[in-house]
């Protein structure tokens, strides 16, 4: 069976949707795969990436984070004619390619929509996108979503729930298995912060990640600890100016080794996202896998509060309540027995539900069901 994956971008571009697409492409050898995506520069190219044919479409312009290119029509036509897919697996939200796809998808080709998120931020453009979104969902043979919460809370999906199945996102376990000398590196990392307990955040510094709430909550944390904020983004410099505390450390981007060390060195993982733009939370799963319990906000309709089960493998507090967030962090910093209980439950949940082999096994069954 031949499957054409359509993603916004593709490896080596790094992003949540792009990582999921790569995981599916490279871990389902029972299928022939190809990828159609945008290039991050103004050039059409066709190349081989780890044995997979990738059609990259030139980006002419970006509007509200949507790449646009008239050459998409030609490249999609070429990919369909050359590769002859049995299934097109389309990663939403990616409206312009969706509009192009609706003009040329063959009738005999099955369409799978991977619904990663609703369109929320570009609300001013949504009225123009909605007709294509609706047509895409109507044409689909299967829609997969990353959590039951997103399935039940997404308004565009409600008329099509008979087509919807849950396919949880997955973390790359290999990156987080402890290596030789890791214990030494983790000990060095703890020593760097005076062997105090570490509250750790990793993610892009953008509005929905909720970093202003973490920085405000830090003022109310009573325990002696250090707050480490990794990653960067458009809000980084503004956040640094707002934060006056000496126990908050901005450490920038981390490589894979450093990310693993911080996740194991930390006592608490801070995940202060505040909107449904945070549809799932792979970084949350990674912390759970490493035995670091987390604190989240309640986000209606998001899978975050399904990945972390309040009172089972972490703590969830009312959205935007910075004092409650600080109090929850204090509980996990001071209550060793509870921290260990949540850590153990988090490890179990991460390994049972959110690893690549389970995701690909589920999707394999879904693909095969399309032809029963």
ZALO-539098 format. One record per residue: z, y, x of N, C-alpha, C in turn. Coordinates in steps of 0.001 Angstrom, whole numbers, padded with zeros to 6 digits, always signed. Layout:
N
ZYXZYXZYX;...
This chain:
372
+000000-001191+000845+000000+000000+000000+000000+001242+000881;-000772+002250+000491-000949+003461+001291-000279+004637+000577;+000568+005350+001308+001356+006436+000708+001151+007719+001502;+000703+008754+000802+000547+010078+001396+001766+010916+001037;+002531+011294+002046+003698+012158+001848+003254+013614+001986;+003602+014439+001008+003294+015873+001075+004606+016631+001175;+004831+017216+002344+006059+017965+002640+005678+019395+003000;+006634+020289+002912+006338+021677+003287+005948+021744+004753;+006793+021223+005624+006487+021088+007051+006825+019659+007452;+006647+019361+008738+006960+018013+009220+007340+018105+010695;+008033+017078+011148+008486+016995+012539+007373+017417+013512;+007690+018220+014546+009023+018538+015069+009743+019698+014379;+009165+020234+013289+009891+021236+012510+011132+020567+011911;+012282+021232+012019+013545+020652+011565+014012+021336+010289;+014292+020544+009283+014817+021044+008015+015253+019864+007180;+016020+020100+006133+016551+019008+005335+015464+018160+004694;+014487+018812+004038+013404+018079+003399+012539+017399+004447;+012276+018106+005530+011444+017545+006598+012101+016330+007241;+013416+016379+007400+014125+015220+007961+014034+014012+007032;+014203+014259+005727+014097+013165+004761+012701+012554+004777;+011684+013407+004801+010308+012918+004842+010085+012052+006081;+010547+012512+007226+010387+011742+008470+011125+010406+008389;+012323+010409+007822+013084+009161+007682+012317+008140+006859;+011682+008598+005777+010927+007689+004927+009674+007191+005634;+008977+008094+006288+007722+007749+006956+007947+006737+008077;+009018+006917+008836+009210+006110+010042+010072+004871+009817;+010613+004699+008619+011509+003564+008388+011066+002663+007245;+009787+002772+006864+009240+001892+005837+007935+001274+006351;+008038+000403+007369+006840-000139+008026+005994-001023+007119;+006521-001418+005978+005758-002239+005045+004641-001459+004359;+004642-000116+004538+003617+000735+003949+002843+001477+005044;+001579+001784+004744+000832+002703+005594+001121+004116+005114;+001501+004980+006046+001902+006343+005685+001039+007387+006389;+000821+008493+005704+000243+009689+006308+000989+010886+005720;+000884+012040+006383+001614+013233+005960+000654+014416+005868;+000778+015177+004794+000094+016459+004641+001165+017535+004568;+001022+018578+005387+002054+019624+005445+001433+020910+005969;+002209+021966+005962+001790+023212+006590+002040+023151+008089;+001184+023817+008835+001443+024111+010237+002291+025381+010288;+003088+025532+011339+003879+026763+011440+003100+027880+012133;+001794+027656+012342+000923+028707+012869-000423+028649+012148;-001276+029619+012390-002538+029751+011654-003624+028884+012297;-003464+027559+012114-004425+026629+012704-004379+025304+011944;-005563+024838+011513-005665+023511+010911-005766+022479+012022;-004888+021485+012007-004977+020421+013004-004651+019075+012349;-005223+018033+012905-004895+016664+012511-004426+015955+013774;-003222+015394+013732-002664+014779+014928-001894+013521+014595;-001566+012780+015634-000782+011563+015505+000636+011850+015962;+001610+011604+015091+003025+011820+015416+003757+010489+015264;+004154+009922+016382+004855+008628+016370+004087+007562+015581;+002767+007558+015754+001937+006555+015115+001509+006885+013696;+001834+008085+013222+001518+008493+011845+000540+009663+011875;-000517+009572+011048-001492+010654+010964-000906+011815+010165;-000921+013007+010760-000353+014195+010121-001434+015259+010009;-001698+015670+008772-002647+016748+008495-001835+018036+008370;-002011+018947+009311-001268+020217+009282-002220+021351+008888;-001841+022059+007816-002676+023124+007265-002241+024467+007838;-003211+025257+008261-002926+026587+008802-002139+027421+007795;-001129+028134+008280-000397+029097+007447-001017+030472+007636;-001588+031001+006577-002199+032324+006657-001170+033432+006453;-000239+033191+005503+000779+034204+005178+001961+033507+004523;+003140+034102+004621+004336+033614+003935+004804+034662+002938;+005003+034239+001686+005550+035129+000655+006755+034442+000040;+007926+035069+000139+009173+034489-000377+009366+033069+000134;+009113+032868+001423+009295+031596+002121+008297+030527+001672;+007257+030920+000923+006197+029985+000560+004981+030256+001433;+004599+029282+002252+003389+029405+003047+002183+029330+002122;+001149+030123+002440-000071+030150+001650-001282+030012+002563;-002313+029311+002070-003518+029107+002868-004614+028548+001983;-005775+029201+001964-006896+028674+001196-007465+027409+001831;-007187+027201+003112-007679+025979+003747-006920+024746+003267;-005851+024957+002465-005117+023818+001931-006016+022944+001047;-006934+023585+000315-007831+022822-000563-008658+021833+000249;-009252+022307+001334-010092+021456+002155-009313+020361+002856;-008132+020688+003363-007336+019702+004093-006775+018642+003145;-006356+019041+001944-005874+018048+000993-007000+017121+000568;-008176+017694+000300-009326+016878-000073-009670+015883+001033;-009613+016352+002263-009906+015495+003413-008882+014366+003528;-007599+014714+003374-006541+013705+003486-006684+012638+002410;-006986+013054+001172-007119+012096+000079-008343+011202+000281;-009462+011805+000692-010694+011023+000871-010591+010076+002065;-010002+010542+003171-009904+009713+004371-008841+008633+004240;-007677+009011+003734-006538+008089+003727-006552+007176+002504;-007130+007635+001393-007234+006857+000148-005865+006312-000301;-004935+007223-000614-003572+006772-000966-003511+006051-002301;-002591+005104-002388-002251+004487-003668-001177+005306-004374;-000312+005930-003564+000775+006764-004074+000779+008077-003302;+000949+009181-004008+001250+010468-003358+002710+010778-003646;+003471+010960-002582+004907+011257-002661+005060+012730-002314;+005336+013542-003328+005357+015000-003177+006792+015507-003117;+007111+016234-002052+008466+016757-001861+008556+018177-002444;+009258+018315-003550+009471+019596-004223+010780+020213-003718;+010917+021553-003470+010112+022607-004059+009060+023114-003056;+007815+023092-003473+006678+023472-002644+005537+023844-003594;+005645+025015-004276+004796+025294-005433+003298+025404-005151;+002900+026093-004074+001467+026275-003841+000741+024947-003630;+001232+024054-002762+000590+022738-002654+000593+021958-003964;+001626+022166-004800+001658+021497-006105+000485+021945-006963;+000217+023248-006954-000906+023778-007730-002228+023206-007226;-002369+023101-005909-003593+022532-005327-003716+021059-005703;-002607+020332-005602-002618+018899-005892-003079+018623-007321;-002646+019461-008260-003006+019243-009665-004509+019336-009901;-005214+020024-009011-006663+020162-009182-007436+018972-008633;-006817+018113-007840-007614+017089-007162-006986+015706-007052;-005796+015479-007593-005222+014139-007486-006049+013159-008328;-006511+012065-007740-007287+011085-008513-006439+010454-009617;-007092+010099-010718-006374+009547-011869-005682+008232-011551;-006262+007468-010640-005705+006143-010350-004594+006169-009312;-004261+007351-008802-003207+007479-007784-001887+007795-008468;-000863+007002-008153+000470+007240-008695+001095+008463-008014;+001869+009225-008773+002502+010434-008243+004019+010316-008333;+004670+010407-007172+006131+010412-007087+006569+011821-006689;+007437+012414-007490+007994+013732-007164+009403+013537-006612;+009614+013990-005393+010945+013947-004772+011578+015315-005019;+012448+015364-006022+013015+016642-006488+014247+016972-005631;+014012+017736-004564+015110+018094-003663+015961+019214-004240;+015334+020117-005006+016091+021269-005517+015316+021972-006614;+016050+022695-007465+015441+023631-008403+015048+024893-007647;+014135+025647-008224+013813+026967-007676+014824+027953-008232;+015661+028486-007352+016758+029357-007771+016604+030751-007168;+016438+030806-005860+016447+032091-005163+015247+032963-005552;+014076+032339-005715+012861+033104-006035+012715+033261-007545;+013784+033708-008190+013795+033791-009656+012739+034759-010184;+012403+035777-009406+011405+036741-009862+010002+036133-009902;+009769+035104-009079+008463+034443-009054+008416+033214-009955;+009567+032761-010408+009620+031489-011140+008744+031458-012396;+008650+032556-013175+007767+032505-014354+006325+032146-014002;+005872+032521-012798+004513+032192-012381+004419+030745-011879;+005542+030231-011359+005574+028873-010815+005793+027828-011900;+006520+028209-012947+006961+027245-013962+005823+026427-014579;+004664+027020-014890+003585+026190-015474+003110+025077-014536;+003042+025367-013232+002650+024334-012272+003743+023277-012138;+004986+023725-012148+006113+022806-012079+006089+021847-013272;+005887+022394-014452+005868+021579-015668+004694+020599-015653;+003533+021061-015218+002353+020187-015161+002542+019074-014147;+003183+019399-013036+003441+018395-012000+004380+017318-012518;+005438+017739-013186+006403+016780-013736+005762+015923-014838;+004916+016539-015645+004239+015795-016707+003296+014748-016122;+002604+015092-015036+001648+014167-014397+002349+013059-013621;+003599+013259-013249+004292+012318-012372+004502+010965-013029;+004520+009928-012202+004859+008581-012653+006331+008261-012396;+006918+008952-011436+008321+008760-011065+008852+010050-010463;+010093+010382-010813+010782+011530-010203+012065+011002-009586;+012289+011292-008312+013546+010888-007681+014356+012133-007337;+015666+012052-007599+016585+013145-007296+017708+012607-006404;+018374+013503-005695+019318+013063-004668+020704+012733-005200;+020990+013047-006462+022319+012732-007004+022271+012698-008525;+023208+011988-009150+023285+012019-010620+023546+013430-011156;+024330+014215-010395+024646+015576-010829+023395+016443-010916;+022510+016289-009928+021298+017105-009966+020366+016627-011077;+020333+015330-011306+019539+014782-012418+020000+015374-013748;+021305+015436-013954+021850+015860-015237+021930+017379-015379;+021950+018085-014231+022138+019532-014289+020873+020351-014124;+019759+019726-013784+018512+020456-013566+017772+020646-014885;+017639+021869-015322+016979+022143-016604+015518+021692-016632;+014735+021928-015558+013329+021506-015616+013157+020001-015785;+014148+019210-015362+014007+017757-015414+014373+017151-016768;+015058+017909-017603+015596+017315-018837+014529+016684-019740;+013346+017292-019909+012346+016649-020775+011746+015372-020183;+012037+015123-018888+011391+014001-018200+012405+012995-017658;+013609+012990-018233+014678+012146-017679+014359+010657-017748;+013446+010284-018609+013057+008868-018672+012308+008421-017418;+011823+009390-016633+011111+009080-015383+012007+009211-014155;+013223+009715-014340+014057+010108-013198+014930+008955-012708;+014950+008760-011389+015852+007807-010746+016550+008502-009581;+017741+008035-009257+018537+008644-008185+018186+007990-006849;+017919+008828-005855+017664+008378-004481+018475+009268-003544;+019698+008845-003189+020534+009696-002332+019876+009976-000980;+020069+011178-000489+019633+011500+000873+020462+010698+001870;+020004+010683+003121+020662+009843+004122+020839+010587+005437;+021857+010196+006172+022069+010698+007519+021493+009703+008521;+021220+010188+009722+020720+009329+010799+021916+008786+011570;+022326+007578+011248+023543+006995+011814+023509+006932+013336;+022350+006682+013903+022235+006500+015359+022776+007712+016120;+022577+008906+015563+023018+010117+016250+024538+010254+016293;+025262+009487+015471+026706+009686+015352+027531+008478+015773;+026876+007447+016304+027608+006324+016873+028151+006742+018234;+029436+006505+018464+030056+006934+019714+029408+006266+020915;+029161+007064+021964+028564+006591+023206+029601+006474+024310;+029166+005881+025389+030005+005831+026581+030305+007261+027037;+031513+007510+027417+031994+008823+027884+032202+009841+026758;+031938+009471+025498+032171+010417+024404+033648+010778+024276;+034529+009821+024465+035960+010106+024341+036377+011191+025329;+035822+011137+026524+036121+012158+027534+035599+013521+027088;+034375+013548+026566+033781+014813+026123+034545+015388+024936;+034975+014534+024032+035743+014989+022867+037090+015554+023307;+037726+014888+024262+039002+015378+024804+038810+016730+025487;+037712+016884+026217+037418+018165+026875+037207+019270+025848;+036559+018899+024758+036312+019874+023702+037623+020329+023070;+038501+019390+022803+039806+019748+022234+040597+020634+023197;+040525+020311+024475+041236+021102+025492+040700+022527+025542;+039416+022677+025311+038787+024005+025310+039452+024928+024299;+039943+024336+023203+040605+025118+022151+042122+024929+022190;+042638+024676+023386+044081+024597+023583+044722+023414+022890;+043925+022367+022633+044396+021162+021944+044986+021471+020553;+044548+022575+019994+044925+022887+018616+043966+022169+017664;+044383+022022+016437+043521+021380+015442+042316+022274+015153;+041160+021624+014954+039893+022337+014792+039403+022219+013353;+039048+023358+012777+038329+023403+011500+036879+023722+011846;+035971+022847+011462+034592+022922+011955+033600+023175+010827;+032647+024083+011089+031518+024350+010200+030230+024226+010992;+029201+023614+010380+027862+023596+010965+026855+023845+009853;+025900+024736+010097+024866+025002+009094+024171+026316+009384;+023115+026588+008615+022416+027870+008750+023288+028977+008181;+023234+030136+008832+024040+031267+008387+023237+032062+007357;+023211+031520+006138+022520+032141+005015+023485+032204+003839;+023116+032969+002821+024068+033344+001791+024708+032153+001081;+023884+031174+000663+024456+030112-000172+025380+029171+000587;+025366+029236+001925+026268+028389+002710+027719+028854+002640;+027949+030066+002120+029308+030512+001811+030178+030894+002992;+029596+031206+004126+030409+031539+005301+031331+032744+005095;+030931+033773+004345+031892+034853+004097+033185+034343+003457;+033101+033308+002650+034303+032747+002023+035170+032026+003056;+034549+031333+003993+035327+030681+005043+036024+031714+005921;+035310+032766+006261+035895+033808+007112+037048+034511+006388;+036901+034720+005093+037988+035324+004312+039155+034341+004173;+038832+033073+003933+039882+032054+003775+040704+031895+005045;+040070+032081+006193+040785+031922+007474+042019+032815+007546;+041960+033964+006901+043091+034896+006925+044330+034288+006266;+044136+033310+005371+045249+032737+004605+045666+031360+005109;+044992+030835+006134+045381+029529+006682+046666+029703+007487;+047709+028995+007087+049010+029154+007730+049149+028330+009013;+048424+027244+009108+048564+026332+010248+047982+026944+011511;+048521+026494+012648+048006+026915+013951+046752+026087+014250;+045597+026708+014153+044345+025984+014328+043277+026925+014874;+042125+026361+015189+040973+027136+015624+039812+026825+014679;+039083+027851+014281+037947+027690+013371+036659+027852+014179;+035857+026806+014205+034620+026799+014985+033436+026846+014030;+032582+027854+014195+031404+028035+013345+030161+027820+014199;+029454+026724+013935+028228+026411+014672+027009+026751+013825;+025870+026861+014496+024637+027230+013826+024390+028720+013932;+023298+029151+013350+022976+030577+013329+022021+030858+012183;+021686+032132+012008+020809+032500+010907+020803+033997+010708;+020177+034462+009640+020047+035909+009423+021372+036638+009216;+022444+035922+008843+023733+036578+008613+024662+036538+009820;+024228+035926+010912+025136+035687+012039+025780+036961+012564;+024978+037945+012886+025528+039164+013496+026424+039918+012531;+026047+039946+011265+026878+040607+010252+028224+039898+010120;+028202+038570+010141+029431+037790+010029+030343+038021+011232;+029756+038100+012407+030548+038356+013620+031245+039714+013536;+030546+040702+012984+031134+042036+012855+032270+042035+011838;+032119+041247+010781+033138+041193+009735+034394+040460+010192;+034215+039522+011101+035326+038642+011489+036094+039242+012673;+037362+039541+012460+038195+040143+013506+039157+039139+014145;+039224+037944+013605+040207+036968+014070+039812+036354+015408;+040785+036236+016296+040537+035646+017607+040465+034123+017553;+040875+033534+016439+040821+032072+016366+039550+031563+015667;+038615+032473+015409+037303+032081+014888+036282+032195+016015;+035538+031102+016236+034606+031030+017371+033199+030710+016872;+032259+031584+017157+030854+031334+016865+030224+030689+018095;+029739+029458+017946+029266+028713+019117+027755+028501+019119;+027044+029024+018126+025586+028930+018112+025089+027537+017788;+023838+027312+018151+023225+026011+017877+023801+024939+018792;+023923+023741+018254+024430+022605+019019+023331+021567+019183;+023318+020888+020326+022425+019744+020458+023069+018527+019789;+022353+017424+019746+022855+016249+019024+024180+015746+019581;+024323+015759+020903+025572+015294+021517+026735+016201+021133;+026514+017510+021241+027583+018455+020910+027999+018358+019445;+027020+018161+018572+027329+018023+017146+028208+016799+016909;+027869+015705+017559+028677+014482+017417+030093+014719+017928;+030235+015352+019084+031566+015587+019667+032419+016471+018770;+031828+017539+018226+032586+018433+017348+033028+017717+016072;+032145+016896+015497+032507+016193+014270+033669+015231+014484;+033734+014609+015663+034850+013710+015953+036090+014477+016412;+035906+015630+017024+037049+016404+017528+037781+017150+016415;+037065+017474+015347+037647+018300+014287+038653+017521+013444;+039596+018246+012889+040569+017686+011950+040108+017890+010506;+039408+019008+010273+038906+019343+008937+037470+019844+009068;+036617+019419+008143+035255+019940+008080+035181+020941+006937;+034735+022149+007246+034611+023201+006229+033187+023201+005686;+033064+023046+004383+031757+023038+003723+031834+023995+002533;+031729+025325+002804+032011+026321+001767+030795+026777+000957;+029762+025934+000836+028583+026317+000065+028970+026648-001373;+028200+027579-001988+028640+028130-003278+027614+028019-004399;+026363+027636-004112+025361+027548-005178+024603+026232-005102;+023801+025970-006154+022993+024760-006239+021888+024706-005202;+021659+025823-004485+020743+025744-003349+021200+024660-002386;+022514+024437-002345+023076+023310-001592+023054+022117-002533;+021950+021376-002486+021735+020320-003476+022477+019041-003158;+022785+018809-001872+023351+017509-001492+024414+017648-000404;+024013+017968+000816+024973+018143+001899+024977+017019+002918;+023885+016860+003673+023830+015814+004704+024871+016077+005791;+025103+017351+006125+026129+017671+007130+027501+017197+006675;+027733+017226+005384+028979+016729+004808+029100+015220+005016;+028015+014506+004792+027998+013061+005022+028265+012744+006488;+027680+013517+007386+027853+013280+008823+029315+013446+009240;+029972+014461+008701+031395+014645+008984+032213+013482+008435;+031906+013043+007225+032595+011901+006626+032446+010672+007506;+031229+010418+007973+030955+009254+008815+031829+009267+010070;+032078+010468+010601+032887+010623+011819+034385+010655+011530;+034771+010494+010284+036188+010450+009936+036845+011807+009830;+036055+012827+009492+036603+014177+009336+036528+014580+007869;+037659+014603+007162+037641+014971+005733+037313+016442+005550;+036738+016770+004403+036210+018113+004174+036851+018787+002980;+036632+020102+002945+036993+020925+001790+035714+021568+001276;+035463+021435-000030+034292+022038-000655+034712+022899-001836;+033767+023712-002293+033914+024394-003572+033272+023545-004668;+033683+023776-005908+033007+023166-007049+031679+023892-007265;+030578+023124-007282+029254+023706-007493+028617+022971-008666;+028538+023613-009790+028005+022978-010996+026573+022501-010775;+026337+021227-011072+024987+020678-010986+024540+020274-009609;+025395+020415-008603+025033+020061-007234+025581+018687-006874;+024877+018006-005983+025333+016711-005515+026479+016777-004532;+026830+017978-004070+027931+018133-003112+029199+017470-003641;+029483+017682-004937+030718+017156-005520+030589+015706-005981;+029495+015082-005598+029311+013629-005727+029410+012972-004352;+028912+013675-003335+029078+013182-001956+030569+013167-001620;+031236+014292-001838+032686+014363-001669+033335+014212-003036;+034152+013187-003169+034877+012943-004418+036282+013519-004282;+036579+014518-005087+037848+015225-004994+039027+014268-005154;+039956+014329-004196+041134+013480-004262+040900+012067-003795;+039686+011781-003337+039377+010442-002830+038984+010481-001357;+038056+011358-000999+037678+011468+000412+037620+012920+000882;+038249+013802+000127+038313+015202+000508+038901+016023-000630;+038834+017347-000474+039415+018238-001481+038361+019227-001955;+038288+019408-003273+037384+020357-003916+038224+021423-004600;+037850+022698-004427+038607+023796-005040+037657+024663-005865;+038192+025486-006790+037340+026329-007624+036422+027221-006794;+035205+027365-007275+034177+028091-006528+034599+029531-006252;+034554+029895-004969+034836+031264-004559+036301+031616-004425;+037192+030662-004652+038640+030928-004556+039064+030733-003095;+039068+031829-002339+039305+031752-000895+040732+031315-000564;+041691+031744-001358+043079+031340-001100+043267+029843-001359;+042642+029345-002418+042720+027906-002691+042020+027113-001593;+040944+027669-001067+040217+027003+000028+041110+026908+001259;+041782+028008+001572+042697+028018+002726+043846+027041+002517;+044375+026991+001317+045491+026083+001024+045063+024624+001187;+043838+024303+000769+043336+022939+000923+043168+022576+002403;+042674+023517+003179+042561+023284+004621+043946+023036+005216;+044919+023826+004812+046293+023650+005307+046832+022262+004977;+046535+021780+003779+046996+020437+003394+046444+019389+004348;+045156+019472+004641+044530+018477+005520+044950+018640+006979;+045354+019848+007354+045827+020078+008726+047252+019563+008932;+048051+019569+007884+049475+019253+008042+049876+017875+007523;+049114+017333+006590+049474+016047+005988+048655+014935+006670;+049225+014330+007713+048499+013336+008500+048123+012113+007672;+049037+011676+006804+048773+010486+006009+047613+010718+005043;+047605+011872+004387+046525+012185+003454+045205+012366+004201;+045261+013046+005336+044060+013232+006150+043450+011879+006519;+044312+010951+006947+043833+009618+007344+043266+008863+006137;+043929+008982+005002+043449+008315+003779+042056+008810+003416;+041868+010131+003411+040576+010696+003067+039526+010375+004131;+039949+010362+005398+039026+010028+006484+038491+008612+006324;+039378+007674+006082+038970+006272+005923+038038+006104+004717;+038373+006773+003614+037540+006689+002412+036172+007335+002648;+036157+008411+003426+034899+009089+003735+033982+008229+004592;+034563+007568+005589+033775+006664+006432+033151+005566+005582;+033953+004978+004718+033468+003897+003857+032352+004380+002937;+032543+005550+002331+031543+006068+001392+030239+006425+002107;+030350+007039+003280+029145+007399+004040+028338+006153+004391;+029019+005116+004862+028318+003898+005295+027763+003102+004118;+028442+003168+002989+028019+002375+001833+026861+003009+001074;+026827+004350+001009+025877+005012+000119+024819+005881+000804;+025070+006372+002018+024250+007465+002525+023606+007208+003889;+023219+005967+004153+022508+005641+005386+021044+005328+005069;+020195+005479+006080+018750+005338+005896+018350+003979+005319;+018893+002840+005795+018448+001554+005240+018631+001440+003726;+019717+001999+003200+019920+001939+001737+018891+002813+001027;+018639+004011+001561+017667+004904+000933+016279+004262+000903;+015837+003688+002020+014501+003104+002068+014404+001838+001212;+015485+001077+001129+015484-000114+000275+015327+000270-001190;+016058+001303-001608+015951+001768-002987+014544+002273-003289;+013990+003067-002360+012663+003629-002600+011605+002533-002615;+011748+001530-001769+010816+000403-001765+010783-000250-003152;+011947-000436-003745+012010-001020-005091+011350-000102-006116;+011558+001210-005986+010948+002155-006906+009419+002139-006791;+008928+002132-005544+007465+002079-005332+006884+000833-005997;+007522-000310-005779+006986-001569-006291+007029-001619-007819;+008043-000977-008390+008139-000939-009850+006976-000194-010480;+006354+000729-009737+005224+001501-010276+004027+000611-010566;+003977-000538-009916+002806-001405-010072+003129-002689-010821;+004326-002763-011405+004665-003927-012219+004003-003839-013599;
